[in-house]
Amino acid sequence: MEKLEYPVSMSPALYGSRNEILVKGQELRTVGTISYEKTFWGTLYSLLSLSNDDDIAQEINRKVKAKGGVGVINFSATSKNCTINKMTFLTYIPIWPSCTDSLIEGEIVTLNAN
């Protein structure tokens, strides 16, 4: 996700402009959430990706900007097999496409007023 304009952290903290650690509940406060679902497609046993993640970065950038945030904390990405993958006899064919349903979530944060 090279196109992200804001920092994203899987922890409840971000680095500040002077490399100081900013923590939720102290220097940071939650102003919104992100929840985005996407299906990723691949073929050749998923060696060849048929999907990209540019839309995820765009959605994060859009939502953080709309909330006046400075970044995203507690970021998580979960995935599960698509229904098409349950047709196991077809998954042995290298050119048969497969997919993963993904859910991306996080908290949009801004700096607390001092």
N, C-alpha and C positions, 0 to 999 in steps of 0.2 A: 504494500500500500504506500508506494512512494509519493502519491499525490496528496497525502494528508497535510493539511495546513495547521493542525493543532496537535499537541502531544496526546498520546493515548497510553494509558498504563493499566496493567492487569491488577495493580495494587490500589489501595486507597490514597495514593500519594502521587505527586508530580514534582519535577524539578522546577525551581524558579529561575529567574533571569540571571541570578548570581550562583547558580548550581546548589542553592539551598533546597532542602526538602520541604514541600508544602503538603500538609496532611488534611484530609477531610475532617471537619469538625473543629479544626483550629484555623488554619489559613485559607482553607477551601470550604465552600458550601455548594450543595447540590441545587441546581436550578432546572433540571430536567433529566429525561432519560432517552436513550436510543434503543430501539428494538427494530431489527431489520432481518428479514428472511430472504434467503437466496438459494437457488439450486445450482450447484456446480456440475458441469458435464465433462466427461472425458472419454477417451477411447484408447485402444491399444493397452489395455489393463491400466488405464489412467495415466500412462506415460505422456500422452498427448492431451493437453487441456483444451477444451472447447469453450471455456468460460474464462473471464478475467474478473479482477476485483476492483476495477476502476469505479464502478457504481457504488460500492461500499464506501470508498474514500469520499466520493462526492456527497453521499448521504450524511456521513459524519460531519464533513465540513459545513454542509447546509444547516444541519440541526444545531451544531455548536454556535455558529454565527447567529442564527435566529434567536437563540437564548442569551446571547451576549457572553458566552462562556469562554474559558481559556484552555479547555481541554476535556478529556474523558478519563475517568477512573473506573476501577472495578470492571474493566472490559473483559468480556468472555465470548467465546465462540464455541458453540456446540454443533455437532452434526450427527446425522443418522442416515442410513441407507434409504434410497428412494424405492418405491414400489417396483420399479422396473428391474432392480437388482435381485428381486426375489425369484425371478425366472432363471434359476441357477443353470439350467442346461444351456441358456444363451450366453451366459457370462464367460463361457469357455472359448467363445469365438472372439479373437483379438479385436476385430473391427466393430464388434457390438458395443454401442455406447453404454456407459454406466453413469450414475449420478449420485450426488450427496446433497441432502437437504440440510442447510445450515441456518443457525440462528445467531445473530450478532447482537450483543446487549452491552450497555454501559451507562454510567452516570455522567451527565454533563455538569461541569463545575465552573465556578467563578471564584475570584478572590474575595475574601471577607473584607469589609470596610474596616479600617483601623481607626 
